[in-house]
Amino acid sequence: MTFTRQLVTLIVATLPWGVRERYREEWLADLDGAAELGIPTGAVVRGAAVTALTLDRADSATSGMPRLDLARRRGRWAAAFGSSAIILGAGTLFTGGLRSFERERIAGGAALAAVGTGLEVAAVVLGALALVFAVGAVAVGGLPMRRLAGAVLLLVAVGAAAALNPVALVMVALPVAAFLSLAVLTGEGRPAPRRLRIAVGTTIAVAALAFVALTVVRIAVWNPLARAPGLTLDQIYTEMVQANQLSPAAGTFLAAWAAVWAVVALALPIACLVPAAAGWFTLRRLAVVGCAMLGLIIATSWIAGFGIGMALADTFLTSGGDATIGGAVLTVAGQLALAATPLIALAPARPHTAAPAAVAWRAKPARATRRVRPRSSLRAARP
């Protein structure tokens, strides 16, 4: 595929579903006939780009659906992008943007700071997309102003929480993501076949158990060794006990946290085996459950490691936060999984019907023995 054909294909991907096939055939045919007519292929690409930018996407003949349905689709995209933006922003504030590694001159700190900056930029981009789709939904569907006012109040509340306390923002973001993700309960999709359902559920459970195990190792082994270099693990724990900073409750709480998440992880493949639940488990719902589980495991790990972290900080006069690359990787993975949850749950499904314009444009079926070339607007305009 030539570069110009790739550009046209990308432009076609930005069009509404109902008219994509129509313009794809027409523009690709224009490219094929451009050389014969002495027209630069760049002119075809520019014309396609202008058409994509000026197309009335709110027209029912273009979108293939009533205006109210189009407004609802845009509203769901706005909710999906906005929820992901809140989660990424909350996680970035809560973790300090991963810049603590660079400030403490930990190996790989500069790379982690760059990753944190990337997450911040992604949060801003998702927030901008949410605003664009929200405005588009209101413009197309004329949604009641009280709904718009409610959305504005929610954004103001989240912004106030971010300004007052990053921890408060986390407490706001997680419930918002959880409740919005419940939309998947009425989501589209066919139930997954039994074998596929069990395979996906088992894969998610294995990944969740791996996250739990790695988190326990990070809290109990990796971080103490990184915060107290030159000492063995036994020496570190002995000094924390002798300083009366580490209580048995810290280890008990960590074990309880791990046990709870292990039970939750193992419950998923078991539930996939239950015939009564077979109709509920679509691939989309399994993906939402998996992302939410992995994300919440990491999001709640600070609670599990609070006791040991504080003991480290008070005994060795250091920070109790992560000091290992492995811990940072787990944090980023959990944050991305949690941010993907509302995107998967709230994104509207692909339209099932083509737009009336696309259907009306199609020519009558040709005979089986004759192959018809795609229609070209350039050939039609040739004298």
TIRO-885375 format. One record per residue (C-alpha): residue number from 1; residue in one letter; chain; x, y negated, z negated. Coordinates in Angstrom, 1 decimal, decimal comma. Each point is the difference from the previous one (the first is absolute). Layout:
# TIRO-885375
resi  resn  chain  X  Y  Z
NUM  a  A  X  Y  Z;
...
END
This chain:
# TIRO-885375
resi  resn  chain  X  Y  Z
1  m  A  0,0  0,0  0,0;
2  t  A  1,4  -3,4  1,0;
3  f  A  0,4  -2,9  -2,4;
4  t  A  -2,9  -1,9  1,6;
5  r  A  -2,3  2,9  -0,3;
6  q  A  1,0  0,4  -3,7;
7  l  A  -0,8  -3,7  -0,5;
8  v  A  -3,4  0,5  1,6;
9  t  A  -0,7  3,1  -2,1;
10  l  A  0,8  -2,0  -3,2;
11  i  A  -2,3  -2,8  1,1;
12  v  A  -2,8  2,5  0,7;
13  a  A  0,4  1,4  -3,5;
14  t  A  -1,0  -3,4  -1,4;
15  l  A  -3,3  0,0  1,8;
16  p  A  -3,3  1,3  -1,5;
17  w  A  -0,6  3,7  0,5;
18  g  A  -2,9  -0,5  2,4;
19  v  A  2,0  -1,7  2,7;
20  r  A  3,4  1,5  -0,3;
21  e  A  -0,4  2,6  2,7;
22  r  A  -1,5  -2,5  2,4;
23  y  A  2,9  -2,5  -0,3;
24  r  A  2,7  2,7  -0,2;
25  e  A  -1,0  1,5  3,4;
26  e  A  -0,4  -3,5  1,5;
27  w  A  3,3  -1,4  -1,2;
28  l  A  2,0  3,1  0,7;
29  a  A  -1,5  0,0  3,5;
30  d  A  1,0  -3,7  0,3;
31  l  A  3,6  0,9  -0,9;
32  d  A  0,0  2,8  2,7;
33  g  A  -1,2  -2,4  2,7;
34  a  A  2,0  -3,1  -1,1;
35  a  A  3,1  0,8  2,1;
36  e  A  -2,1  0,7  3,1;
37  l  A  -1,8  -3,4  -0,3;
38  g  A  3,2  -1,9  -0,9;
39  i  A  -1,1  -0,9  -3,5;
40  p  A  2,5  0,1  -2,9;
41  t  A  -0,8  2,7  -2,5;
42  g  A  0,6  -2,7  -2,7;
43  a  A  -3,1  -1,8  1,2;
44  v  A  -2,1  3,1  -0,6;
45  v  A  1,3  0,3  -3,5;
46  r  A  -0,6  -3,7  -0,7;
47  g  A  -3,5  0,3  1,3;
48  a  A  -0,7  3,0  -2,2;
49  a  A  1,3  -1,9  -3,0;
50  v  A  -2,2  -3,0  0,7;
51  t  A  -3,0  2,2  0,4;
52  a  A  0,7  1,8  -3,2;
53  l  A  0,3  -3,3  -1,9;
54  t  A  -3,1  -1,7  1,5;
55  l  A  -2,3  3,0  0,0;
56  d  A  -3,2  -0,5  -2,0;
57  r  A  0,4  2,9  -2,4;
58  a  A  -3,2  -0,9  -1,9;
59  d  A  -2,1  0,6  3,2;
60  s  A  -2,0  3,3  -0,4;
61  a  A  0,8  0,8  3,7;
62  t  A  3,7  -0,1  -0,9;
63  s  A  0,0  1,6  -3,5;
64  g  A  -2,6  2,6  0,9;
65  m  A  -1,9  -0,6  -3,3;
66  p  A  -2,5  -2,4  -1,5;
67  r  A  1,5  -3,2  -1,5;
68  l  A  -0,9  1,1  -3,6;
69  d  A  1,8  3,3  0,4;
70  l  A  3,0  -1,8  1,3;
71  a  A  -0,1  -2,4  -3,0;
72  r  A  -0,1  3,0  -2,3;
73  r  A  3,0  1,6  1,7;
74  r  A  2,0  -3,2  -0,4;
75  g  A  -1,1  -0,3  -3,6;
76  r  A  1,3  3,5  -0,7;
77  w  A  3,3  -0,9  1,6;
78  a  A  0,2  -3,1  -2,1;
79  a  A  -0,7  2,0  -3,1;
80  a  A  2,6  2,6  1,0;
81  f  A  2,8  -2,5  0,8;
82  g  A  -0,9  -2,2  -3,0;
83  s  A  0,2  3,0  -2,5;
84  s  A  3,3  1,1  1,4;
85  a  A  1,4  -3,5  -0,2;
86  i  A  -1,1  -0,2  -3,7;
87  i  A  1,7  3,3  -0,8;
88  l  A  3,2  -0,8  1,7;
89  g  A  0,1  -3,5  -1,6;
90  a  A  -0,8  1,4  -3,4;
91  g  A  2,7  2,7  0,3;
92  t  A  2,6  -2,6  1,2;
93  l  A  -0,7  -2,3  -3,0;
94  f  A  -0,1  2,9  -2,5;
95  t  A  3,4  1,4  1,2;
96  g  A  1,6  -3,4  0,5;
97  g  A  0,3  0,6  3,7;
98  l  A  2,8  2,6  -0,6;
99  r  A  2,4  -2,9  -0,4;
100  s  A  1,0  1,1  -3,5;
101  f  A  2,3  2,6  1,6;
102  e  A  1,9  -2,8  1,9;
103  r  A  0,1  -2,2  -3,1;
104  e  A  1,5  2,8  -2,1;
105  r  A  2,4  0,8  2,8;
106  i  A  -1,2  3,6  0,3;
107  a  A  1,2  1,9  3,0;
108  g  A  -2,4  -0,4  2,9;
109  g  A  -1,6  -3,1  -1,7;
110  a  A  0,2  -2,2  3,1;
111  a  A  -1,8  2,6  2,1;
112  l  A  -2,7  0,4  -2,6;
113  a  A  -0,4  -3,7  -0,2;
114  a  A  -0,5  -0,1  3,8;
115  v  A  -2,6  2,8  -0,3;
116  g  A  -1,8  -2,1  -2,7;
117  t  A  0,0  -3,0  2,3;
118  g  A  -1,5  2,2  2,8;
119  l  A  -2,8  1,0  -2,4;
120  e  A  -0,7  -3,6  -0,8;
121  v  A  -0,1  -0,9  3,7;
122  a  A  -2,4  2,9  0,6;
123  a  A  -2,3  -1,2  -2,8;
124  v  A  -0,2  -3,4  1,6;
125  v  A  -0,6  1,4  3,5;
126  l  A  -2,8  2,3  -1,3;
127  g  A  -1,5  -2,9  -1,9;
128  a  A  0,0  -2,2  3,1;
129  l  A  -1,7  2,9  2,0;
130  a  A  -2,6  0,3  -2,7;
131  l  A  -0,8  -3,7  0,3;
132  v  A  -0,2  0,2  3,8;
133  f  A  -2,4  2,9  -0,1;
134  a  A  -2,1  -1,5  -2,8;
135  v  A  -0,4  -3,2  2,1;
136  g  A  -0,8  2,0  3,0;
137  a  A  -2,6  2,0  -1,9;
138  v  A  -1,7  -3,2  -1,2;
139  a  A  0,2  -1,6  3,5;
140  v  A  -1,6  3,0  1,7;
141  g  A  -2,5  1,2  -2,6;
142  g  A  -0,9  -3,2  -1,8;
143  l  A  0,4  1,7  -3,4;
144  p  A  -1,7  -1,7  -2,9;
145  m  A  2,1  -2,7  -1,6;
146  r  A  -0,4  1,6  -3,4;
147  r  A  2,0  3,0  1,2;
148  l  A  2,7  -2,3  1,3;
149  a  A  0,0  -1,9  -3,4;
150  g  A  0,3  3,3  -1,8;
151  a  A  3,1  0,9  2,0;
152  v  A  1,5  -3,3  -0,6;
153  l  A  -0,6  0,3  -3,7;
154  l  A  1,7  3,4  0,0;
155  l  A  3,0  -1,4  1,8;
156  v  A  0,2  -2,8  -2,5;
157  a  A  -0,2  2,4  -2,9;
158  v  A  2,8  2,2  1,4;
159  g  A  2,1  -3,1  0,7;
160  a  A  -0,5  -1,2  -3,6;
161  a  A  1,0  3,4  -1,3;
162  a  A  3,2  -0,2  2,1;
163  a  A  0,9  -3,4  -1,3;
164  l  A  -0,6  0,8  -3,6;
165  n  A  1,4  3,5  -0,3;
166  p  A  1,2  2,5  2,5;
167  v  A  -1,1  2,8  -2,3;
168  a  A  -3,5  -1,5  0,1;
169  l  A  0,1  0,1  3,8;
170  v  A  0,8  3,7  -0,1;
171  m  A  -2,9  0,6  -2,3;
172  v  A  -2,3  -1,8  2,5;
173  a  A  1,5  1,5  3,1;
174  l  A  -0,3  3,7  -1,0;
175  p  A  -3,7  -0,1  -0,9;
176  v  A  -0,8  -2,1  3,2;
177  a  A  1,8  2,6  2,1;
178  a  A  -1,7  2,9  -1,7;
179  f  A  -3,5  -1,4  0,3;
180  l  A  0,4  -1,1  3,6;
181  s  A  1,4  3,4  0,9;
182  l  A  -3,2  1,5  -1,2;
183  a  A  -1,4  -1,0  3,4;
184  v  A  1,6  3,1  1,4;
185  l  A  -2,8  2,0  -1,8;
186  t  A  -2,3  -1,1  2,7;
187  g  A  2,7  -0,1  2,7;
188  e  A  -0,2  1,6  3,4;
189  g  A  1,5  3,3  1,1;
190  r  A  -0,7  3,7  0,2;
191  p  A  0,9  2,4  -2,8;
192  a  A  3,5  1,4  0,5;
193  p  A  0,2  3,7  0,8;
194  r  A  0,7  2,2  -3,0;
195  r  A  3,6  0,9  0,9;
196  l  A  0,9  -3,6  0,9;
197  r  A  -1,8  -1,2  -3,2;
198  i  A  2,0  2,4  -2,2;
199  a  A  3,3  -0,8  1,8;
200  v  A  -0,4  -3,7  -0,4;
201  g  A  -1,2  0,2  -3,6;
202  t  A  3,0  2,3  -0,9;
203  t  A  2,4  -2,4  1,8;
204  i  A  -1,3  -2,9  -2,0;
205  a  A  0,2  2,0  -3,2;
206  v  A  3,6  0,9  0,6;
207  a  A  1,0  -3,6  0,8;
208  a  A  -1,8  -1,2  -3,2;
209  l  A  1,8  2,6  -2,1;
210  a  A  3,3  -1,1  1,5;
211  f  A  -0,8  -3,6  -0,8;
212  v  A  -0,8  1,0  -3,6;
213  a  A  3,2  2,1  -0,4;
214  l  A  2,2  -2,7  1,6;
215  t  A  -1,5  -2,7  -2,2;
216  v  A  0,6  2,0  -3,2;
217  v  A  3,6  0,6  1,1;
218  r  A  0,4  -3,7  0,8;
219  i  A  -1,3  -1,1  -3,4;
220  a  A  1,7  2,6  -2,1;
221  v  A  3,3  0,6  1,8;
222  w  A  0,9  -2,3  2,9;
223  n  A  -0,8  -3,3  -1,7;
224  p  A  1,7  0,7  -3,4;
225  l  A  3,2  1,1  1,8;
226  a  A  -0,1  -3,1  2,2;
227  r  A  -0,6  -2,3  -3,0;
228  a  A  2,7  1,5  -2,2;
229  p  A  2,9  0,9  2,3;
230  g  A  2,8  2,0  -1,5;
231  l  A  -2,3  1,9  -2,4;
232  t  A  -1,5  3,4  0,4;
233  l  A  -3,8  0,5  -0,2;
234  d  A  0,3  1,6  -3,4;
235  q  A  2,1  -2,9  -1,3;
236  i  A  -2,5  -2,6  1,3;
237  y  A  -3,0  1,7  -1,7;
238  t  A  2,0  0,5  -3,2;
239  e  A  0,8  -3,7  -0,2;
240  m  A  -3,6  -1,0  0,7;
241  v  A  -1,2  2,3  -2,8;
242  q  A  2,7  -1,2  -2,5;
243  a  A  -1,0  -3,6  0,8;
244  n  A  -3,6  0,8  -0,9;
245  q  A  -1,1  -1,2  3,4;
246  l  A  -1,2  3,3  1,5;
247  s  A  -3,0  1,7  -1,5;
248  p  A  -1,3  3,5  0,8;
249  a  A  -3,2  -1,6  1,3;
250  a  A  1,9  -1,4  3,0;
251  g  A  0,8  3,5  1,3;
252  t  A  -3,4  1,3  -0,9;
253  f  A  -1,7  -2,8  1,9;
254  l  A  2,2  0,7  3,1;
255  a  A  -0,9  3,7  -0,1;
256  a  A  -3,7  -0,8  -0,4;
257  w  A  0,1  -2,4  3,0;
258  a  A  1,7  2,7  2,1;
259  a  A  -2,5  2,7  -1,1;
260  v  A  -3,0  -2,2  0,9;
261  w  A  1,3  -0,7  3,5;
262  a  A  1,0  3,6  0,5;
263  v  A  -3,6  1,1  -0,8;
264  v  A  -1,4  -2,6  2,4;
265  a  A  2,3  1,1  2,8;
266  l  A  -0,8  3,7  -0,4;
267  a  A  -3,7  -0,8  -0,2;
268  l  A  0,0  -1,2  3,6;
269  p  A  0,8  3,2  1,9;
270  i  A  -2,3  1,9  -2,4;
271  a  A  -2,8  -2,4  0,9;
272  c  A  0,7  0,6  3,7;
273  l  A  -0,7  3,7  -0,6;
274  v  A  -3,5  -0,6  -1,5;
275  p  A  -2,6  0,6  2,7;
276  a  A  -2,4  -2,6  -1,5;
277  a  A  2,6  -2,7  0,6;
278  a  A  0,9  1,0  3,5;
279  g  A  -2,3  -2,6  1,6;
280  w  A  1,6  -2,9  -1,9;
281  f  A  3,6  0,6  0,9;
282  t  A  0,6  -1,8  3,3;
283  l  A  3,6  -0,7  1,1;
284  r  A  -0,6  -3,6  -0,7;
285  r  A  -1,1  0,6  -3,5;
286  l  A  2,9  2,4  -0,7;
287  a  A  2,4  -2,7  1,2;
288  v  A  -1,6  -2,6  -2,3;
289  v  A  0,1  2,4  -3,0;
290  g  A  3,7  0,8  0,8;
291  c  A  1,2  -3,5  0,4;
292  a  A  -1,9  -1,2  -3,1;
293  m  A  1,4  2,9  -2,1;
294  l  A  3,6  -0,6  1,1;
295  g  A  -0,3  -3,7  -0,5;
296  l  A  -1,6  0,2  -3,4;
297  i  A  2,6  2,4  -1,2;
298  i  A  2,7  -2,5  0,6;
299  a  A  -2,1  -3,0  -1,1;
300  t  A  -0,7  1,6  -3,4;
301  s  A  3,6  1,3  -0,5;
302  w  A  1,0  -3,2  -1,8;
303  i  A  -2,4  1,0  -2,8;
304  a  A  1,6  3,4  -0,3;
305  g  A  3,5  -1,4  -0,1;
306  f  A  -0,7  -3,0  -2,3;
307  g  A  1,2  1,7  -3,2;
308  i  A  3,3  1,3  1,4;
309  g  A  0,6  -3,2  1,9;
310  m  A  -0,4  -2,2  -3,1;
311  a  A  2,2  2,3  -2,0;
312  l  A  2,7  -0,3  2,6;
313  a  A  -0,3  -3,8  0,1;
314  d  A  0,1  -0,4  -3,8;
315  t  A  2,8  2,5  -0,6;
316  f  A  2,4  -1,0  2,8;
317  l  A  -1,1  -3,6  0,4;
318  t  A  -0,9  0,4  3,6;
319  s  A  -3,1  0,0  2,2;
320  g  A  -2,4  3,0  -0,2;
321  g  A  -1,0  -0,4  3,6;
322  d  A  1,1  2,2  2,9;
323  a  A  3,7  0,1  0,7;
324  t  A  0,2  2,8  2,6;
325  i  A  -0,7  0,0  3,8;
326  g  A  -2,2  3,1  -0,5;
327  g  A  -2,3  -1,9  -2,3;
328  a  A  -0,2  -2,9  2,4;
329  v  A  -0,8  2,4  2,9;
330  l  A  -2,8  1,5  -2,0;
331  t  A  -1,4  -3,4  -0,9;
332  v  A  -0,1  -1,1  3,7;
333  a  A  -1,5  3,3  1,1;
334  g  A  -2,7  -0,2  -2,7;
335  q  A  -0,8  -3,6  0,9;
336  l  A  -0,3  0,8  3,7;
337  a  A  -2,3  3,0  -0,7;
338  l  A  -2,2  -2,1  -2,2;
339  a  A  -0,2  -2,8  2,6;
340  a  A  -0,9  2,5  2,7;
341  t  A  -3,0  1,3  -2,1;
342  p  A  -2,4  -2,9  0,8;
343  l  A  1,2  -0,2  3,6;
344  i  A  -1,0  3,6  0,6;
345  a  A  -3,1  -0,1  -2,0;
346  l  A  -1,5  -3,3  1,2;
347  a  A  1,1  -0,2  3,6;
348  p  A  -3,0  0,6  2,4;
349  a  A  -0,1  3,0  2,1;
350  r  A  0,5  -0,2  3,8;
351  p  A  -3,2  -0,9  1,8;
352  h  A  -1,7  3,0  1,6;
353  t  A  -1,6  -1,8  2,9;
354  a  A  1,5  -2,0  2,8;
355  a  A  -1,1  -3,6  0,7;
356  p  A  -2,9  -0,5  2,4;
357  a  A  2,3  -2,1  2,2;
358  a  A  2,5  2,8  0,4;
359  v  A  -2,8  2,5  0,8;
360  a  A  -1,6  -2,4  2,5;
361  w  A  3,3  -0,6  1,8;
362  r  A  0,8  3,6  0,7;
363  a  A  -0,7  1,0  3,5;
364  k  A  -2,2  2,9  1,0;
365  p  A  1,7  3,4  -0,2;
366  a  A  1,9  0,9  3,2;
367  r  A  -0,2  3,3  1,7;
368  a  A  2,1  2,8  -1,4;
369  t  A  2,1  0,2  3,2;
370  r  A  0,9  -3,7  0,0;
371  r  A  2,3  -1,8  -2,4;
372  v  A  -0,8  -3,7  -0,6;
373  r  A  2,8  -2,4  -0,8;
374  p  A  -0,5  -2,3  -3,0;
375  r  A  -1,6  -3,3  0,8;
376  s  A  2,4  -2,9  0,4;
377  s  A  -1,2  -3,6  -0,4;
378  l  A  2,9  -1,1  2,2;
379  r  A  -1,1  2,2  2,9;
380  a  A  -3,5  -1,3  -0,3;
381  a  A  1,2  -3,6  0,3;
382  r  A  2,2  0,8  3,0;
383  p  A  -1,5  -1,6  3,2;
END
